[in-house]
């Protein structure tokens, strides 16, 4: 099982994401901001946890690289902004290797990344 300390430090991660023209262009639209405000961050993060378990956690996720929509839920936008959208991005940006199931610790790390982005990009 992968140790959380081997995953990327969030301050370093967010600094690097800020340098990426692609990652830094993502913003929540009005509908997503309204949805987040109405549902609350904890509820939206529960949705995110479920999305990660269903779409990313498998050893070989179905349609990997194309499984996360670009819009339709605040979590989807946050996933693209934070490079938590597919296993390739998780490997490149977060040091979480492909080819094995995500651990519970890694899933919670992804949720923490999403939470920080949603808190910092209202």
N, C-alpha and C positions, 0 to 999 in steps of 0.2 A: 504494500500500500504506500502511496506517495505521501510524503510528509508535507504539511502545509508550508513549512518554512522554506521549502525549495521552490514554491511558486513565487511569482513576482511580487515584490514590495509594491503596495498600492500607490505610494507617492511617486516612485520611479515609473510605474506603469502609466499613471495619469500625465506625468511630464512627457513621456514618449508619445502617448496618444495625442497630446496637444500639438506635437510637432508634425503629425500626419495630416496632410491636407484632406485626405479622404475621411479619416475618423473624426476630425474636428469640425466637419461641416454639418454633422447631424444635430438636429434640434427637434424638440417636441413641438408639434403643431397645436393649434388651439384645441382641437378635439381631444388629443392625447393629454394635454394639460388639464382640461376639464375632467376627463375620465380619472386621471390620477387624483385630482382634488376631491372628487366625489367618492371614489372607492377607498382612498387613503393609501399611503405608501405600503403599510404592512400587507394589505390585501393584494395590491399589485405585485409585491414581491413574492407572495404565495403563488400567484399566477406564474411568475418568472421561474420559481423553483419547479413548478410542474412542467413548464415548457422545457427547461433544461433536462429534467429527468426523461421526458418523452421524446425530445428531439436531438439531444446531444450526448446523453450519458452512455448509450450503447457502445459496444466495442467498434462497430461499424454502423453508424447511424444511416438510416434511409435517406437518400438524396443529399448526402453530406456535401456541403458547399452551397446548397440551394434550399435548405430546409427552413431557413428563417426569413419570413417575409420582410420587406423593407418598411412596411407601415401596417397599421391596423390595430396596434396595441403599443402602449408606451414601452413595454419590455422589448419588443422587436427593434424599435429605434435605438434603445439603450444597448442592445446586443451588438448592433452594427457599430455604434459609436465606441464601444469598449472592446471590440474584437472578440466577443464571446458568442459569435453567431454560428461557427462551425468548428469542427475539430482541427482543421488546418490553422485557423486563426488562434485557437486555444494553444496549439503547439508553438506557433511562431511568436505570439505576443505574451503568453502566460506560462510557457514551459510545461504544459500539460500534454504529454505525448499521446499520439493517436494509437489505435490498435489494441486498446484495452478499455474496459468499462471505467467510467469516472467513479471515484470513491465519493463517499458522503462528504468528506472534507473538501474535496475539489468542487463538488456541487455547491457547498456553502460558500466557498471562496468566490465562485462565479456570481452567486446571489449578492455577496458583499460588494463586488465590483459594480454590479447593476445598481445596487442601492446607492452607492457613492455617486455614480453618474446622475441618477435621478434626483438626488438631493442637491447636487451642484449645478444642474441644468434644468431648472424649472421652466 
